[in-house]
């Protein structure tokens, strides 16, 4: 068990395929330039620094899966969304998330 797992406890992994069946929105919090270089089909690009002021674009009745390049920004985005009452899940890096939802 890694240091972070010991520190934070190991949360059960979200079933991203199931969340998508329930209508989850994938929010990619990378910059527009990064997003233009490749992204998950049907994902929404809301850069992390704009997320706080863009919450009206997201519905609270649908799960939200955040993703970025490595999982750091998406973890921050998940925390912001959770604090605002969203059912948010950190999908981590977009490439690995894409392979998990196929």
C-alpha positions as CSV (number, residue, x, y, z in Angstrom):
1,X,0.0,0.0,0.0
2,X,1.4,3.4,-1.0
3,X,2.0,6.3,1.2
4,X,-1.0,8.3,-0.2
5,X,-3.3,5.3,0.2
6,X,-2.3,5.0,3.8
7,X,-2.8,8.7,4.3
8,X,-6.1,9.1,2.6
9,X,-7.5,5.5,2.8
10,X,-8.2,3.6,-0.4
11,X,-11.5,4.7,-1.8
12,X,-13.4,2.3,-3.9
13,X,-12.7,2.9,-7.6
14,X,-15.6,4.4,-9.5
15,X,-17.1,2.3,-12.2
16,X,-16.8,4.9,-15.0
17,X,-18.7,2.8,-17.5
18,X,-21.6,2.6,-15.1
19,X,-21.5,6.4,-14.4
20,X,-21.6,7.1,-18.2
21,X,-24.6,4.8,-18.5
22,X,-26.2,7.0,-15.8
23,X,-25.6,10.1,-18.0
24,X,-22.3,11.3,-16.6
25,X,-20.6,14.3,-18.2
26,X,-16.9,14.1,-18.7
27,X,-15.2,17.4,-18.0
28,X,-11.7,17.8,-19.3
29,X,-10.0,20.5,-17.2
30,X,-6.9,21.0,-19.4
31,X,-6.2,24.1,-21.4
32,X,-8.0,24.6,-24.7
33,X,-4.7,23.9,-26.5
34,X,-4.2,20.6,-24.7
35,X,-7.8,19.7,-25.4
36,X,-7.4,20.5,-29.1
37,X,-4.5,18.1,-29.2
38,X,-6.8,15.2,-28.3
39,X,-9.6,14.4,-26.0
40,X,-12.4,11.9,-25.1
41,X,-15.3,12.1,-27.6
42,X,-18.3,14.1,-26.2
43,X,-16.2,15.5,-23.3
44,X,-16.6,19.1,-22.3
45,X,-13.5,21.4,-22.0
46,X,-13.7,23.6,-18.9
47,X,-10.1,24.6,-17.9
48,X,-9.5,24.2,-14.2
49,X,-9.0,28.0,-13.7
50,X,-12.4,28.7,-15.2
51,X,-14.3,25.9,-13.5
52,X,-15.5,27.9,-10.5
53,X,-17.2,30.5,-12.8
54,X,-18.5,27.8,-15.2
55,X,-20.6,25.7,-12.9
56,X,-23.8,26.7,-14.6
57,X,-22.7,24.6,-17.6
58,X,-23.0,21.5,-15.4
59,X,-26.2,19.9,-14.0
60,X,-26.2,18.6,-10.5
61,X,-28.5,15.7,-11.3
62,X,-25.9,14.0,-13.5
63,X,-22.5,12.5,-12.3
64,X,-19.4,14.4,-13.4
65,X,-16.1,12.7,-14.3
66,X,-13.1,15.0,-14.3
67,X,-10.0,14.3,-16.3
68,X,-6.8,16.1,-17.3
69,X,-3.3,15.1,-18.5
70,X,-2.1,13.2,-15.4
71,X,-4.8,13.4,-12.7
72,X,-3.6,16.3,-10.6
73,X,-5.8,19.0,-12.1
74,X,-8.8,16.6,-12.3
75,X,-8.4,15.9,-8.6
76,X,-8.6,19.6,-7.8
77,X,-11.6,19.9,-10.1
78,X,-13.3,17.0,-8.3
79,X,-12.8,18.7,-5.0
80,X,-14.3,21.9,-6.2
81,X,-17.3,20.1,-7.7
82,X,-17.9,18.0,-4.6
83,X,-17.7,21.1,-2.4
84,X,-20.5,22.6,-4.6
85,X,-22.7,19.5,-4.2
86,X,-21.9,17.7,-7.5
87,X,-21.6,13.9,-7.7
88,X,-18.0,14.2,-9.0
89,X,-15.4,11.5,-9.7
90,X,-11.7,11.9,-10.6
91,X,-11.1,10.0,-13.9
92,X,-7.4,10.9,-13.8
93,X,-5.5,11.3,-17.1
94,X,-7.8,11.4,-20.1
95,X,-5.9,8.7,-22.1
96,X,-6.2,6.1,-19.3
97,X,-9.8,7.2,-18.7
98,X,-10.6,6.7,-22.3
99,X,-9.3,3.2,-22.2
100,X,-11.3,2.4,-19.1
101,X,-14.7,3.5,-20.7
102,X,-14.4,1.7,-24.0
